[in-house]
Amino acid sequence: MNILQMPRMIFSFSDGWDDLIRIHPSIARLFAWLVLPLSLLPPAMIYYAGGSYGDVFVPGITPAQWHAAAGIFFLAELLTVPIMAWLIHLVARVNNAATNYYTCFTLAAIAPVPLWLSSLTLFVPNLSFGVIVGGFGLLGSVGLIYRGVYALFAMREDIKALQMATVIASAGLFMWLILMQIVLIH
């Protein structure tokens, strides 16, 4: 899978998705080459930004607290992907979509890519900028979820695909908010 196809995958039901289905990378390969490296971005950026200018985001938090939060965030992220795959599998079964855990894991691994990439905004010590770019990352993830449900689960009913994507995106947003709380509370 080529990460450069990701922008097209947000807006297309076939561009990039067809290649992904054809290549059929294993769960281990998806985890090692996509989830692991990209899920390192947010904790690395939290570590950097928290140590360099953490007061811009949350006044009074020490760099050591930011660094601890980054480590906890990383572990939580790694757990979130298989949990989301399990939730996607439940949603698919409820909606009678023909699927397996592999397909659900594939969607769970691809959907957060825009959010992971949006963490690069922490190079800029501006909370408003981070929130705006994070919002676009969230929209990109929602687009990937909808197009992914349609493509990976071979859905042909727009309403059913939209229903599944809405439930999955809502669960993903809830998980992302929990991850953000880990950073802010710690």
Backbone bond lengths (Angstrom), bond angles and torsions (degrees), N, CA, C in turn:
res aa  C-N    CA-C-N  psi(-1)  N-CA   C-N-CA  omega(-1)  CA-C   N-CA-C  phi
1 M - - - 1.447 - - 1.526 109.46 -
2 N 1.282 115.83 135.67 1.458 121.63 -179.19 1.526 108.57 -102.65
3 I 1.320 116.77 120.27 1.462 120.85 -177.90 1.524 111.71 -65.12
4 L 1.314 117.25 -20.88 1.459 120.42 177.84 1.535 111.95 -69.46
5 Q 1.323 117.48 -15.78 1.463 121.29 176.37 1.526 111.62 -80.48
6 M 1.320 117.19 -11.67 1.461 121.91 -174.88 1.533 113.64 -53.82
7 P 1.324 120.22 -45.71 1.472 118.00 179.11 1.528 112.86 -59.40
8 R 1.323 117.18 -37.86 1.469 119.76 178.13 1.521 110.94 -68.76
9 M 1.325 116.93 -33.68 1.459 121.35 -179.00 1.531 111.48 -66.65
10 I 1.318 116.99 -27.22 1.463 121.12 178.99 1.525 110.45 -65.76
11 F 1.325 116.55 -34.87 1.465 121.15 -172.95 1.520 114.56 -107.93
12 S 1.325 117.78 -3.45 1.463 120.22 -174.75 1.523 111.20 -125.42
13 F 1.329 115.04 148.56 1.453 120.66 175.19 1.523 111.98 -86.74
14 S 1.344 117.41 -11.70 1.459 118.81 -177.01 1.526 113.87 -128.13
15 D 1.339 119.46 -37.18 1.469 121.40 -177.56 1.527 110.04 -60.29
16 G 1.293 115.81 119.97 1.450 121.67 -179.05 1.521 112.51 86.79
17 W 1.314 116.93 -40.81 1.467 120.52 179.95 1.524 110.75 -67.12
18 D 1.330 116.63 -42.42 1.460 119.71 179.47 1.530 110.68 -61.43
19 D 1.336 116.63 -41.94 1.467 120.15 177.72 1.524 111.06 -63.43
20 L 1.312 116.57 -42.28 1.464 120.91 179.44 1.524 110.76 -61.93
21 I 1.313 117.02 -43.52 1.465 120.99 178.72 1.521 110.42 -64.96
22 R 1.337 116.74 -39.69 1.468 121.14 -179.85 1.520 111.19 -67.11
23 I 1.337 117.22 -45.04 1.468 121.89 -177.77 1.521 110.81 -69.20
24 H 1.327 116.89 -40.29 1.464 124.39 177.61 1.536 111.82 51.95
25 P 1.347 117.41 60.34 1.470 118.89 179.35 1.522 110.49 -65.41
26 S 1.311 115.84 147.33 1.463 120.59 -179.65 1.525 110.43 -69.70
27 I 1.332 115.70 165.04 1.466 120.44 176.73 1.523 109.77 -60.58
28 A 1.325 116.54 -42.77 1.471 120.17 179.77 1.524 110.96 -61.42
29 R 1.317 116.83 -41.15 1.467 120.73 179.52 1.535 110.98 -67.42
30 L 1.340 116.90 -43.46 1.469 120.18 176.91 1.527 110.52 -59.84
31 F 1.316 115.21 -42.68 1.460 119.18 -179.13 1.532 110.87 -66.54
32 A 1.321 116.71 -46.38 1.466 120.71 -175.81 1.523 113.77 -71.46
33 W 1.343 117.42 -35.62 1.460 120.25 -173.33 1.519 114.87 -103.42
34 L 1.334 117.21 -11.45 1.459 119.75 -179.81 1.528 111.38 -123.87
35 V 1.319 116.09 -60.00 1.466 120.10 -174.35 1.525 111.49 -64.30
36 L 1.301 117.55 -53.46 1.469 120.90 -175.51 1.528 113.12 -59.94
37 P 1.338 118.92 -53.24 1.469 116.81 -178.29 1.526 113.77 -66.44
38 L 1.326 117.43 -40.84 1.465 118.32 -177.39 1.523 112.27 -75.47
39 S 1.337 117.59 -29.16 1.458 118.66 177.05 1.524 111.63 -74.83
40 L 1.310 117.21 -10.88 1.476 120.55 172.82 1.527 111.92 -75.44
41 L 1.333 116.72 -24.50 1.472 119.96 -177.50 1.532 113.73 -58.41
42 P 1.342 119.46 -55.64 1.471 118.36 -177.84 1.531 113.86 -58.47
43 P 1.362 119.56 -46.50 1.461 117.13 178.68 1.529 113.03 -64.32
44 A 1.333 115.99 -36.31 1.468 118.62 177.79 1.526 110.49 -64.40
45 M 1.317 116.02 -40.29 1.463 119.66 179.17 1.532 111.16 -70.37
46 I 1.337 117.47 -37.54 1.468 120.59 175.71 1.522 109.44 -63.12
47 Y 1.313 116.34 -43.11 1.470 121.46 178.59 1.530 110.21 -59.60
48 Y 1.326 115.66 -48.09 1.468 120.64 -179.02 1.526 111.75 -66.16
49 A 1.323 116.43 -54.34 1.465 120.28 -175.61 1.521 111.18 -66.03
50 G 1.328 117.12 -40.34 1.460 120.11 179.31 1.508 112.15 -64.12
51 G 1.326 116.43 -37.63 1.464 119.96 178.64 1.514 113.33 -77.23
52 S 1.311 117.47 -27.25 1.464 121.31 -175.90 1.524 113.35 -92.41
53 Y 1.317 117.32 -45.60 1.462 120.66 -176.06 1.530 110.59 -152.72
54 G 1.318 116.12 47.40 1.461 121.79 -177.75 1.515 114.10 -61.42
55 D 1.356 117.20 -27.73 1.472 120.54 -179.95 1.519 112.55 -63.64
56 V 1.313 117.98 -22.22 1.467 121.09 177.80 1.528 109.96 -64.45
57 F 1.335 115.69 -34.96 1.461 120.87 -175.75 1.531 112.24 -92.58
58 V 1.315 116.97 -48.33 1.470 121.69 177.90 1.518 107.51 -141.12
59 P 1.334 117.36 105.18 1.467 120.14 -179.28 1.528 112.40 -62.81
60 G 1.319 114.73 141.87 1.458 120.66 173.91 1.511 115.79 89.69
61 I 1.315 118.17 -0.88 1.464 121.00 178.89 1.526 108.09 -92.51
62 T 1.324 116.14 130.49 1.461 120.44 -178.32 1.526 110.81 -77.92
63 P 1.329 117.08 157.45 1.467 119.01 175.35 1.531 112.72 -57.16
64 A 1.317 117.66 -36.09 1.468 120.28 179.09 1.529 110.76 -62.40
65 Q 1.324 117.59 -37.70 1.463 120.65 177.50 1.531 110.87 -67.38
66 W 1.333 116.66 -40.13 1.460 120.31 176.49 1.531 110.37 -61.76
67 H 1.324 116.23 -41.89 1.463 120.36 -177.82 1.527 111.01 -66.23
68 A 1.324 116.92 -40.29 1.473 120.34 176.60 1.527 110.27 -64.96
69 A 1.322 116.38 -41.69 1.466 120.67 179.02 1.522 110.35 -61.47
70 A 1.324 117.38 -37.99 1.469 121.01 -179.91 1.526 110.58 -62.43
71 G 1.312 117.29 -43.34 1.464 120.96 179.04 1.519 112.45 -64.50
72 I 1.321 116.27 -44.58 1.462 120.54 178.35 1.525 110.36 -64.59
73 F 1.329 116.23 -40.93 1.462 121.45 178.58 1.524 110.82 -59.11
74 F 1.314 116.85 -42.88 1.465 121.17 -179.41 1.527 110.98 -61.08
75 L 1.310 116.83 -47.80 1.466 120.16 179.30 1.529 111.07 -62.46
76 A 1.332 116.27 -41.66 1.467 120.11 178.98 1.530 110.96 -63.68
77 E 1.321 117.03 -38.55 1.473 120.69 178.03 1.521 111.25 -61.79
78 L 1.328 116.04 -44.09 1.460 119.93 -179.00 1.533 111.33 -63.38
79 L 1.310 116.82 -32.94 1.464 120.75 177.31 1.529 112.01 -76.23
80 T 1.311 116.13 -30.33 1.462 121.08 -175.83 1.527 112.50 -64.31
81 V 1.310 118.40 -38.39 1.472 120.62 -176.27 1.532 111.54 -62.87
82 P 1.344 120.79 -50.39 1.470 117.94 177.74 1.533 112.82 -67.20
83 I 1.324 117.49 -31.44 1.466 119.63 176.59 1.525 110.09 -65.21
84 M 1.329 116.64 -43.57 1.469 119.84 177.12 1.525 111.10 -63.73
85 A 1.336 117.34 -37.77 1.475 119.98 177.42 1.525 109.95 -61.05
86 W 1.321 116.73 -41.79 1.461 120.93 177.95 1.529 110.64 -63.58
87 L 1.343 117.17 -44.10 1.465 120.38 178.28 1.531 111.74 -63.81
88 I 1.321 116.34 -40.71 1.473 120.26 177.55 1.526 109.49 -62.10
89 H 1.316 116.67 -40.85 1.460 120.41 179.03 1.533 110.54 -61.85
90 L 1.333 117.35 -41.15 1.469 120.69 176.86 1.523 111.52 -62.66
91 V 1.330 116.65 -45.07 1.468 121.10 179.44 1.521 110.20 -62.27
92 A 1.317 117.10 -41.10 1.466 120.74 179.78 1.524 110.81 -64.33
93 R 1.313 116.39 -42.22 1.474 119.16 179.45 1.520 111.61 -64.93
94 V 1.331 117.19 -41.15 1.464 121.09 178.64 1.525 110.69 -61.28
95 N 1.338 116.08 -34.75 1.467 121.28 -178.49 1.528 112.88 -93.33
96 N 1.323 116.80 12.53 1.462 122.49 178.85 1.524 113.38 54.22
97 A 1.320 116.34 35.49 1.465 120.99 176.23 1.528 108.37 -87.22
98 A 1.305 116.31 131.19 1.461 120.72 179.06 1.522 108.62 -72.03
99 T 1.311 116.24 113.40 1.460 119.57 -177.65 1.518 110.69 -156.78
100 N 1.316 115.00 172.75 1.456 122.27 174.33 1.531 108.02 -137.28
101 Y 1.320 116.93 175.35 1.453 120.07 -177.02 1.530 111.50 -63.46
102 Y 1.327 116.72 -35.40 1.468 120.24 179.12 1.530 111.36 -56.53
103 T 1.317 117.00 -48.08 1.465 121.18 -179.09 1.526 110.40 -62.64
104 C 1.308 116.05 -41.13 1.468 120.60 179.66 1.528 110.64 -66.21
105 F 1.336 116.67 -40.44 1.465 119.79 177.57 1.526 110.46 -65.21
106 T 1.313 116.70 -38.69 1.468 120.46 178.54 1.524 110.20 -57.98
107 L 1.330 116.55 -47.28 1.464 119.73 178.92 1.523 111.18 -65.40
108 A 1.330 117.33 -41.23 1.466 121.10 179.60 1.527 111.81 -65.04
109 A 1.322 117.34 -28.99 1.464 121.19 179.41 1.525 112.05 -79.75
110 I 1.327 117.15 -32.64 1.461 121.16 -176.06 1.525 112.48 -85.67
111 A 1.317 117.19 -37.48 1.470 120.97 -173.52 1.530 114.90 -56.80
112 P 1.332 120.84 -39.14 1.468 118.61 -177.36 1.535 115.48 -81.77
113 V 1.313 118.31 0.00 1.472 120.28 -176.58 1.535 112.36 -53.41
114 P 1.343 120.47 -47.96 1.476 118.53 178.86 1.533 113.06 -61.49
115 L 1.321 116.88 -34.01 1.467 119.80 177.95 1.522 110.67 -69.25
116 W 1.332 116.36 -42.38 1.461 119.17 177.44 1.526 110.74 -61.06
117 L 1.323 116.38 -43.76 1.472 119.98 -179.72 1.531 112.11 -68.17
118 S 1.331 116.75 -30.86 1.469 119.18 -179.82 1.530 112.24 -66.83
119 S 1.322 117.06 -17.68 1.469 119.42 178.03 1.531 111.86 -65.79
120 L 1.321 117.67 -17.49 1.468 120.81 177.61 1.532 111.58 -62.41
121 T 1.326 117.12 -17.18 1.472 120.25 177.50 1.523 111.46 -65.84
122 L 1.328 117.88 -14.24 1.470 119.86 178.73 1.529 111.95 -69.65
123 F 1.328 116.83 -7.11 1.467 119.05 170.39 1.530 110.36 -66.63
124 V 1.327 116.15 -23.15 1.465 121.97 -179.50 1.527 108.13 -101.34
125 P 1.320 118.62 118.45 1.469 120.23 -177.75 1.529 112.58 -77.63
126 N 1.323 115.86 63.77 1.457 120.90 -178.81 1.525 108.24 -141.63
127 L 1.324 116.50 113.47 1.458 121.74 -176.87 1.526 112.11 -62.89
128 S 1.317 117.80 -41.55 1.471 121.45 -179.19 1.526 111.29 -61.22
129 F 1.308 116.06 -44.41 1.465 120.84 178.84 1.529 110.19 -60.82
130 G 1.316 117.20 -44.59 1.464 121.73 179.16 1.516 112.24 -62.09
131 V 1.325 116.56 -40.55 1.470 120.62 179.80 1.529 110.45 -66.69
132 I 1.325 117.25 -42.23 1.473 120.90 -179.60 1.529 110.70 -64.65
133 V 1.319 116.73 -48.79 1.471 119.52 -179.90 1.526 110.45 -66.91
134 G 1.331 117.32 -37.52 1.460 120.75 175.55 1.521 111.68 -60.90
135 G 1.329 116.66 -37.56 1.467 120.93 176.29 1.514 111.71 -62.65
136 F 1.338 116.31 -41.64 1.470 119.46 176.08 1.534 110.55 -65.91
137 G 1.336 116.77 -37.17 1.466 120.21 175.96 1.516 111.44 -61.78
138 L 1.322 115.92 -40.44 1.460 120.61 177.49 1.529 110.94 -63.66
139 L 1.327 117.07 -43.65 1.468 120.52 177.01 1.532 111.29 -61.95
140 G 1.330 116.15 -40.07 1.464 119.96 177.02 1.521 111.88 -62.39
141 S 1.323 116.81 -40.09 1.465 120.85 178.01 1.523 111.45 -65.19
142 V 1.316 116.00 -40.82 1.468 119.78 177.73 1.532 109.83 -63.13
143 G 1.323 117.15 -41.78 1.463 120.90 176.64 1.521 111.80 -60.89
144 L 1.322 116.84 -42.39 1.467 120.17 178.26 1.525 111.17 -64.99
145 I 1.317 116.37 -38.10 1.463 119.10 179.43 1.527 110.32 -64.44
146 Y 1.319 116.77 -48.35 1.473 119.57 -178.88 1.526 111.09 -62.61
147 R 1.327 116.84 -50.35 1.473 119.43 -178.98 1.525 110.33 -65.97
148 G 1.344 116.78 -36.19 1.461 120.47 179.06 1.510 113.18 -66.34
149 V 1.336 116.71 -42.06 1.470 119.85 176.35 1.523 109.15 -58.83
150 Y 1.302 115.80 -45.75 1.465 121.30 -178.29 1.535 111.13 -63.50
151 A 1.336 117.07 -45.79 1.463 121.09 -175.06 1.531 112.86 -80.48
152 L 1.322 117.69 -49.93 1.460 120.50 -174.03 1.520 113.15 -72.49
153 F 1.334 116.90 -33.93 1.463 120.27 -179.23 1.521 111.75 -95.64
154 A 1.321 116.90 7.27 1.469 122.80 179.41 1.526 111.41 51.21
155 M 1.318 115.85 43.64 1.467 121.00 178.90 1.524 108.64 -76.23
156 R 1.291 116.57 138.70 1.449 120.27 176.91 1.527 111.64 -122.69
157 E 1.322 115.59 -0.73 1.455 120.31 176.79 1.526 107.99 -104.19
158 D 1.320 116.04 112.49 1.467 120.10 -176.73 1.521 112.48 -57.85
159 I 1.308 117.58 -41.35 1.467 121.21 -177.11 1.524 110.46 -65.48
160 K 1.320 117.27 -43.71 1.459 120.87 179.95 1.539 110.55 -66.50
161 A 1.318 116.67 -41.26 1.463 120.13 177.63 1.522 110.56 -64.04
162 L 1.320 116.64 -41.95 1.463 120.64 178.10 1.521 111.02 -64.99
163 Q 1.313 117.55 -40.29 1.456 121.42 178.09 1.528 110.67 -62.20
164 M 1.322 116.55 -48.11 1.466 120.37 178.64 1.523 110.90 -62.00
165 A 1.324 116.47 -45.25 1.464 120.57 -179.05 1.525 110.93 -62.42
166 T 1.319 117.96 -37.34 1.461 121.50 179.70 1.524 110.89 -64.76
167 V 1.320 116.83 -44.94 1.467 120.66 179.24 1.532 110.04 -65.38
168 I 1.314 116.96 -44.09 1.462 121.09 -179.15 1.527 110.59 -65.70
169 A 1.332 117.28 -44.69 1.467 120.79 179.21 1.526 110.88 -64.02
170 S 1.310 117.56 -37.96 1.463 120.63 177.95 1.523 110.79 -64.28
171 A 1.323 116.50 -44.19 1.464 120.04 177.17 1.525 110.55 -63.82
172 G 1.327 117.03 -40.45 1.461 120.84 177.62 1.516 112.32 -64.15
173 L 1.309 116.99 -41.07 1.466 120.97 177.31 1.521 110.29 -63.24
174 F 1.319 116.54 -42.55 1.464 120.47 177.51 1.527 110.44 -59.86
175 M 1.337 116.97 -44.76 1.476 120.69 178.69 1.527 110.85 -63.41
176 W 1.336 117.47 -40.67 1.462 120.91 179.72 1.528 110.57 -65.09
177 L 1.328 117.02 -38.81 1.463 120.45 177.49 1.524 110.87 -65.23
178 I 1.311 116.91 -37.08 1.463 119.80 175.34 1.524 110.27 -63.18
179 L 1.334 116.53 -42.96 1.468 119.91 177.88 1.537 111.25 -61.67
180 M 1.326 116.60 -40.21 1.469 119.64 177.98 1.531 111.34 -64.43
181 Q 1.318 116.61 -36.96 1.460 120.59 178.12 1.528 110.52 -65.57
182 I 1.322 116.71 -34.98 1.465 120.25 177.13 1.523 109.34 -57.86
183 V 1.320 116.29 -43.09 1.467 120.32 -179.96 1.527 110.72 -68.28
184 L 1.320 116.15 -46.64 1.460 119.91 -173.93 1.526 113.63 -74.30
185 I 1.316 118.22 -31.28 1.459 121.10 -178.91 1.508 111.09 -81.05
186 H 1.310 116.84 -36.94 1.449 119.17 -175.34 1.482 109.44 -70.67
